[in-house]
Amino acid sequence: MEVQTGKIISAQKAPTHFMLATRLSAVGILLAVALVLDLVSFVLAIIGSAKQEEPKTKMTVIIKALFIPFFLINITLYVLSFLGMLNPFLMWAIPLVMVIGVCLTYAYMFMSSWPDIIYMIIYLIKNKRRPKLGMVLGIIFEFFFVFDIVGAILIHRAYKKSLEENI
């Protein structure tokens, strides 16, 4: 920093287009990783159900419970990013940050829901059964933030109840 006539002049340069492009490409990479993980989760769920493996509904409940701290930190970071952009020169980026944050978070949330959804659909088709109310509500809840863990629990309970009826 330099001092001239009692004023402090900052040595920082204004953000360049390259810096902005670098930040956006980093976010793009995170979004691409989330989507690739979604696709891998989807394919593994199809392969597991094709091999007639037992649905991992209990594991899904555990994974969703372990994701809670991640989502709390995630929301906190996006709120702080939002607050940091209340600068008049950065306000144009607020909608961009919000859209990116929601898309990334939803992709990670949905990635953990694929196995339950696919296993339940294939289970019902293979066994020619009508879905129970818990299964239907569980699959619907899997598409919404916070309710996804409730959906995973509903699917796990409905699946266990369905197995008990088979015995």
Secondary structure, 3 states (H helix, E strand, C coil): CEEECCEEECCCCCCCHHHHHHHHHHHHHHHHHHHHHHHHHHHHHHHHHHCCCCCCHHHHHHHHHHHHHHHHHHHHHHHHHHHHCCCCCCHHHHHHHHHHHHHHHHHHHHHCCHHHHHHHHHHHHHCCCCCCHHHHHHHHHCCCCCHHHHHHHHHHHHHHHHHHHHC
